[in-house]
């Protein structure tokens, strides 16, 4: 899941810079990483021994927030993308609480995780 956090953080900066191809890339990576994480451990136990259906939660996120994010990115709608990003964080934090991991609290990142990526689509790459 830490890899998911990496991609999700970078997604924020791609949206903020309105670098839509990069945002699309990072959203795709988020979706793929979440899919693989769920394959590894689709059900977790909370501290009381109750099963938490992580696969079901992940499927719901993919079918709602990630699908909405995809639509907003394709429409190049920054306002909608930011709204869906924030909604996704709420859902992530709810899942963390359900899994007895309330200490894993997602937030809007201050700095991108990928410091070597140019997020501004108008800035030329150094060659």
Residue frames as a rotation matrix with the C-alpha (Angstrom) as fourth column:
UNK 1
0.561 0.828 0.000 0.00
0.828 -0.561 0.000 0.00
0.000 0.000 -1.000 0.00
UNK 2
0.166 -0.554 -0.816 2.95
0.300 -0.760 0.577 2.37
-0.939 -0.341 0.041 0.43
UNK 3
-0.806 -0.405 0.432 3.42
0.501 -0.077 0.862 2.25
-0.316 0.911 0.265 -3.34
UNK 4
0.046 0.911 0.409 -0.20
0.944 -0.173 0.280 3.33
0.326 0.373 -0.869 -3.70
UNK 5
0.620 0.130 -0.774 0.52
0.553 -0.772 0.314 6.31
-0.557 -0.622 -0.551 -1.45
UNK 6
-0.463 -0.864 -0.196 3.46
0.335 -0.375 0.864 7.21
-0.820 0.335 0.464 -3.68
UNK 7
-0.732 0.217 0.646 1.33
0.657 -0.027 0.753 7.24
0.181 0.976 -0.123 -6.83
UNK 8
0.334 0.939 -0.086 -1.63
0.920 -0.305 0.245 8.92
0.204 -0.161 -0.966 -5.14
UNK 9
0.263 -0.341 -0.902 0.59
0.465 -0.775 0.429 11.72
-0.845 -0.532 -0.046 -3.84
UNK 10
-0.784 -0.621 -0.018 2.07
0.250 -0.342 0.906 12.33
-0.569 0.705 0.423 -7.28
UNK 11
-0.307 0.780 0.546 -1.44
0.920 0.095 0.381 12.30
0.245 0.619 -0.746 -8.75
UNK 12
0.502 0.482 -0.719 -2.22
0.712 -0.702 0.027 15.37
-0.491 -0.525 -0.695 -6.65
UNK 13
-0.139 -0.666 -0.733 0.66
0.037 -0.743 0.668 17.32
-0.990 0.065 0.128 -8.17
UNK 14
-0.859 -0.089 0.504 -0.14
0.483 0.185 0.856 16.24
-0.169 0.979 -0.116 -11.70
UNK 15
0.143 0.976 0.166 -3.72
0.978 -0.165 0.126 17.47
0.150 0.144 -0.978 -11.22
UNK 16
0.440 0.007 -0.898 -2.55
0.490 -0.840 0.234 20.70
-0.752 -0.543 -0.373 -9.62
UNK 17
-0.520 -0.731 -0.442 -0.25
-0.071 -0.479 0.875 21.39
-0.851 0.486 0.197 -12.58
UNK 18
0.511 0.813 -0.278 -3.02
-0.472 -0.005 -0.882 20.37
-0.718 0.582 0.381 -15.00
UNK 19
-0.550 -0.687 -0.476 -0.66
-0.829 0.380 0.409 17.87
-0.100 0.619 -0.779 -16.55
UNK 20
0.367 0.918 0.147 -3.49
-0.886 0.393 -0.245 15.61
-0.283 -0.041 0.958 -17.70
UNK 21
0.464 -0.234 -0.854 -1.39
-0.403 0.803 -0.439 12.87
0.789 0.548 0.279 -19.36
UNK 22
-0.665 -0.746 -0.019 0.68
-0.270 0.264 -0.926 12.59
0.696 -0.611 -0.377 -16.19
UNK 23
-0.411 0.619 0.670 -2.45
-0.874 -0.059 -0.481 12.59
-0.258 -0.783 0.565 -14.02
UNK 24
0.619 0.635 -0.463 -3.87
-0.758 0.638 -0.138 9.82
0.207 0.436 0.876 -16.19
UNK 25
-0.028 -0.741 -0.671 -0.64
-0.246 0.656 -0.714 7.85
0.969 0.145 -0.200 -15.76
UNK 26
-0.858 -0.366 0.361 -0.63
-0.407 0.055 -0.912 8.19
0.314 -0.929 -0.196 -11.97
UNK 27
0.024 0.924 0.383 -4.32
-0.963 0.124 -0.241 7.32
-0.270 -0.363 0.892 -11.69
UNK 28
0.577 0.122 -0.807 -3.68
-0.521 0.816 -0.249 4.18
0.628 0.565 0.535 -13.77
UNK 29
-0.450 -0.828 -0.334 -0.79
-0.158 0.442 -0.883 3.28
0.879 -0.344 -0.329 -11.45
UNK 30
-0.622 0.317 0.716 -3.03
-0.779 -0.157 -0.607 3.83
-0.080 -0.935 0.345 -8.40
UNK 31
0.450 0.888 -0.098 -5.67
-0.892 0.442 -0.092 1.53
-0.039 0.129 0.991 -9.80
UNK 32
0.413 -0.365 -0.834 -3.20
-0.292 0.815 -0.501 -1.16
0.863 0.450 0.230 -10.76
UNK 33
-0.675 -0.727 0.124 -1.36
-0.308 0.125 -0.943 -1.01
0.670 -0.675 -0.309 -7.44
UNK 34
-0.323 0.648 0.690 -4.58
-0.917 -0.032 -0.398 -1.24
-0.236 -0.761 0.604 -5.45
UNK 35
0.642 0.558 -0.527 -5.65
-0.704 0.700 -0.116 -4.23
0.304 0.445 0.842 -7.54
UNK 36
0.035 -0.722 -0.691 -2.37
-0.109 0.684 -0.721 -6.03
0.993 0.101 -0.055 -6.81
UNK 37
-0.753 -0.306 0.583 -2.43
-0.564 -0.157 -0.811 -5.17
0.339 -0.939 -0.054 -3.10
UNK 38
0.102 0.899 0.425 -5.91
-0.966 0.192 -0.173 -6.67
-0.237 -0.393 0.889 -2.81
UNK 39
0.558 0.037 -0.829 -4.84
-0.449 0.853 -0.264 -9.83
0.698 0.520 0.493 -4.62
UNK 40
-0.497 -0.839 -0.220 -2.18
-0.177 0.347 -0.921 -10.34
0.850 -0.418 -0.321 -1.98
UNK 41
-0.910 0.212 -0.357 -4.50
0.404 0.258 -0.877 -9.82
-0.094 -0.943 -0.321 0.98
UNK 42
-0.547 0.757 0.357 -8.20
0.141 -0.338 0.931 -9.44
0.825 0.560 0.078 0.06
UNK 43
0.669 0.742 -0.043 -9.45
0.117 -0.047 0.992 -9.83
0.734 -0.669 -0.118 3.64
UNK 44
-0.563 -0.798 0.214 -7.86
-0.100 -0.191 -0.976 -8.49
0.821 -0.571 0.028 6.79
UNK 45
0.166 0.575 -0.801 -8.77
0.838 0.346 0.422 -8.98
0.519 -0.742 -0.424 10.41
UNK 46
0.337 -0.027 0.941 -9.38
-0.338 -0.936 0.094 -6.06
0.879 -0.350 -0.325 12.71
UNK 47
-0.597 -0.674 0.436 -8.12
-0.610 0.028 -0.792 -6.10
0.521 -0.738 -0.428 16.30
UNK 48
-0.094 0.662 0.743 -11.26
-0.881 0.292 -0.372 -7.97
-0.463 -0.690 0.556 17.41
UNK 49
-0.714 -0.262 0.650 -10.75
-0.012 0.932 0.362 -10.73
-0.700 0.251 -0.668 14.86
UNK 50
0.433 0.901 0.044 -13.55
0.137 -0.018 -0.990 -9.53
-0.891 0.434 -0.131 12.57
UNK 51
-0.273 -0.503 0.820 -12.92
0.873 0.227 0.431 -9.81
-0.403 0.834 0.377 8.86
UNK 52
0.162 0.224 -0.961 -12.63
-0.213 -0.943 -0.256 -6.60
-0.964 0.246 -0.105 6.85
UNK 53
0.448 0.114 0.887 -13.35
0.735 0.518 -0.438 -7.14
-0.509 0.848 0.148 3.16
UNK 54
-0.176 -0.638 -0.750 -10.56
-0.030 -0.758 0.652 -5.03
-0.984 0.137 0.115 1.67
UNK 55
-0.848 -0.121 0.516 -11.29
0.472 0.272 0.839 -6.39
-0.242 0.955 -0.174 -1.81
UNK 56
0.079 0.973 0.216 -14.86
0.996 -0.088 0.033 -5.14
0.051 0.213 -0.976 -1.62
UNK 57
0.514 0.028 -0.857 -13.78
0.341 -0.923 0.175 -1.72
-0.787 -0.383 -0.484 -0.42
UNK 58
-0.537 -0.809 -0.239 -11.15
0.019 -0.295 0.955 -1.50
-0.843 0.509 0.174 -3.15
UNK 59
-0.611 0.396 0.685 -13.69
0.791 0.318 0.522 -2.50
-0.011 0.861 -0.508 -5.79
UNK 60
0.494 0.833 -0.249 -16.03
0.840 -0.531 -0.111 0.23
-0.225 -0.154 -0.962 -4.55
UNK 61
0.178 -0.529 -0.830 -13.24
0.039 -0.839 0.543 2.82
-0.983 -0.129 -0.129 -4.71
UNK 62
-0.812 -0.528 0.249 -12.35
0.230 0.103 0.968 1.74
-0.536 0.843 0.038 -8.23
UNK 63
-0.393 0.749 0.533 -15.97
0.908 0.224 0.355 1.80
0.147 0.623 -0.768 -9.38
UNK 64
0.703 0.671 -0.235 -16.75
0.705 -0.702 0.103 5.18
-0.096 -0.237 -0.967 -7.80
UNK 65
0.651 -0.436 -0.622 -13.92
-0.051 -0.842 0.537 7.56
-0.757 -0.318 -0.571 -6.93
UNK 66
-0.426 -0.894 0.138 -11.35
0.107 0.102 0.989 6.24
-0.899 0.436 0.052 -9.39
UNK 67
-0.230 0.429 0.874 -13.92
0.966 0.211 0.150 6.10
-0.120 0.878 -0.463 -12.18
UNK 68
0.827 0.539 -0.163 -15.03
0.533 -0.842 -0.081 9.65
-0.181 -0.019 -0.983 -11.37
UNK 69
0.273 -0.824 -0.496 -11.38
-0.093 -0.535 0.839 10.74
-0.957 -0.183 -0.223 -11.26
UNK 70
-0.536 -0.434 0.724 -10.81
0.609 0.396 0.687 9.18
-0.585 0.809 0.052 -14.67
UNK 71
0.281 0.745 0.605 -13.77
0.956 -0.271 -0.111 11.11
0.082 0.610 -0.788 -16.07
UNK 72
0.866 0.030 -0.499 -12.58
0.194 -0.940 0.280 14.39
-0.460 -0.339 -0.820 -14.52
UNK 73
-0.135 -0.985 -0.107 -9.04
0.043 -0.114 0.993 13.91
-0.990 0.129 0.057 -15.84
UNK 74
-0.436 0.016 0.900 -10.31
0.853 0.327 0.407 13.10
-0.288 0.945 -0.156 -19.33
UNK 75
0.594 0.723 0.354 -12.46
0.781 -0.623 -0.040 16.25
0.191 0.300 -0.935 -19.19
UNK 76
-0.429 -0.854 0.293 -9.42
0.651 -0.517 -0.556 18.21
0.627 -0.048 0.778 -17.95
UNK 77
0.485 0.716 0.502 -11.56
-0.008 -0.570 0.822 19.42
0.874 -0.403 -0.271 -15.07
UNK 78
-0.563 -0.826 0.011 -9.23
0.038 -0.040 -0.998 20.52
0.826 -0.562 0.054 -12.29
UNK 79
-0.411 0.464 0.784 -11.97
-0.879 -0.431 -0.206 21.52
0.243 -0.774 0.585 -9.85
UNK 80
0.687 0.709 -0.157 -13.77
-0.666 0.702 0.255 18.18
0.291 -0.070 0.954 -10.21
UNK 81
0.267 -0.681 -0.681 -10.47
0.127 0.726 -0.676 16.26
0.955 0.094 0.280 -10.02
UNK 82
-0.714 -0.533 0.453 -9.59
-0.319 -0.328 -0.889 17.98
0.623 -0.780 0.064 -6.74
UNK 83
0.015 0.821 0.571 -13.05
-0.995 -0.044 0.090 17.27
0.099 -0.569 0.816 -5.32
UNK 84
0.809 0.283 -0.515 -12.82
-0.317 0.948 0.022 13.58
0.495 0.145 0.857 -6.22
UNK 85
-0.178 -0.943 -0.282 -9.25
0.037 0.280 -0.959 13.40
0.983 -0.181 -0.015 -4.90
UNK 86
-0.655 -0.029 0.755 -10.43
-0.691 -0.381 -0.614 14.70
0.306 -0.924 0.229 -1.53
UNK 87
0.451 0.880 0.151 -13.41
-0.888 0.426 0.172 12.31
0.087 -0.212 0.973 -1.54
UNK 88
0.513 -0.350 -0.784 -11.02
-0.073 0.892 -0.445 9.44
0.855 0.285 0.432 -2.23
UNK 89
-0.602 -0.771 0.207 -8.90
-0.231 -0.080 -0.970 10.42
0.764 -0.632 -0.130 0.77
UNK 90
-0.182 0.634 0.752 -11.99
-0.983 -0.126 -0.132 10.30
0.011 -0.763 0.646 2.99
UNK 91
0.790 0.498 -0.358 -12.73
-0.532 0.847 0.005 6.79
0.305 0.187 0.934 1.74
UNK 92
0.065 -0.859 -0.507 -9.12
0.013 0.509 -0.861 5.70
0.998 0.049 0.044 2.24
UNK 93
-0.703 -0.345 0.622 -9.15
-0.545 -0.299 -0.783 6.99
0.456 -0.890 0.022 5.80
UNK 94
0.273 0.876 0.397 -12.46
-0.962 0.252 0.105 5.20
-0.008 -0.410 0.912 6.46
UNK 95
0.710 -0.092 -0.699 -10.92
-0.165 0.942 -0.291 1.93
0.685 0.322 0.654 5.27
UNK 96
-0.399 -0.917 -0.019 -7.90
-0.109 0.068 -0.992 2.50
0.911 -0.393 -0.127 7.50
UNK 97
-0.451 0.312 0.836 -10.19
-0.888 -0.249 -0.387 3.02
0.088 -0.917 0.390 10.51
UNK 98
0.646 0.756 -0.111 -12.24
-0.751 0.655 0.088 -0.09
0.139 0.026 0.990 9.62
UNK 99
0.527 -0.554 -0.645 -8.99
0.110 0.796 -0.595 -2.07
0.843 0.243 0.480 9.51
UNK 100
0.911 -0.138 -0.390 -7.99
0.383 -0.072 0.921 -0.76
-0.155 -0.988 -0.013 12.97
UNK 101
-0.187 -0.968 0.165 -5.28
0.979 -0.170 0.112 1.38
-0.080 0.183 0.980 11.43
UNK 102
0.789 0.614 0.006 -6.57
0.613 -0.788 -0.056 4.87
-0.030 0.048 -0.998 12.26
UNK 103
0.318 -0.774 -0.548 -2.99
0.150 -0.530 0.835 6.07
-0.936 -0.347 -0.053 12.47
UNK 104
-0.657 -0.423 0.625 -2.75
0.672 0.048 0.739 5.79
-0.342 0.905 0.253 8.66
UNK 105
0.348 0.788 -0.508 -4.27
0.468 -0.615 -0.634 9.16
-0.812 -0.017 -0.583 7.78
UNK 106
-0.210 -0.352 0.912 -4.08
0.976 -0.131 0.174 10.37
0.059 0.927 0.371 4.20
UNK 107
0.347 0.280 -0.895 -3.83
0.347 -0.925 -0.155 14.12
-0.871 -0.257 -0.418 3.55
UNK 108
0.986 -0.086 0.140 -3.08
0.089 -0.434 -0.897 16.53
0.138 0.897 -0.420 0.74
UNK 109
0.370 -0.919 -0.136 0.68
0.922 0.345 0.174 16.23
-0.113 -0.190 0.975 0.22
UNK 110
0.650 -0.255 -0.716 3.04
0.006 -0.940 0.341 19.19
-0.760 -0.226 -0.610 0.65
UNK 111
-0.150 -0.778 -0.610 5.67
-0.862 -0.199 0.466 17.94
-0.483 0.596 -0.641 -1.77
UNK 112
0.646 0.374 -0.666 5.61
-0.696 0.646 -0.313 15.34
0.313 0.666 0.677 -4.52
UNK 113
0.717 -0.374 0.588 7.05
-0.113 0.770 0.628 11.93
-0.688 -0.517 0.509 -3.79
UNK 114
0.422 -0.559 0.714 8.78
0.895 0.384 -0.227 11.91
-0.147 0.735 0.662 -7.18
UNK 115
0.463 -0.300 -0.834 11.27
0.117 -0.912 0.393 14.75
-0.879 -0.280 -0.387 -6.97
UNK 116
-0.636 -0.770 0.061 12.74
0.124 -0.023 0.992 13.99
-0.762 0.638 0.110 -10.39
UNK 117
-0.234 0.650 0.723 9.46
0.969 0.214 0.121 14.35
-0.076 0.730 -0.680 -12.31
UNK 118
-0.995 0.026 -0.096 8.55
-0.040 -0.989 0.145 17.69
-0.091 0.148 0.985 -13.89
UNK 119
-0.397 0.918 0.024 4.88
0.694 0.317 -0.646 18.20
-0.601 -0.240 -0.763 -13.09
UNK 120
0.097 0.401 -0.911 4.42
-0.274 -0.869 -0.412 21.46
-0.957 0.289 0.026 -14.99
UNK 121
0.453 0.130 0.882 3.54
0.649 0.629 -0.427 20.45
-0.611 0.766 0.200 -18.56
UNK 122
0.987 -0.042 0.155 5.03
0.078 -0.718 -0.691 23.69
0.140 0.695 -0.706 -19.90
UNK 123
0.471 -0.873 0.125 8.49
-0.693 -0.278 0.665 23.21
-0.546 -0.400 -0.736 -18.37
UNK 124
0.587 -0.289 -0.756 10.89
-0.577 0.506 -0.641 21.57
0.568 0.813 0.130 -20.80
UNK 125
0.950 -0.309 -0.044 12.87
0.277 0.768 0.577 18.57
-0.144 -0.560 0.815 -19.69
UNK 126
0.402 -0.897 -0.183 16.56
-0.755 -0.438 0.489 19.02
-0.519 -0.058 -0.853 -19.05
UNK 127
0.993 -0.060 0.101 18.57
0.107 0.811 -0.575 17.18
-0.048 0.582 0.812 -21.62
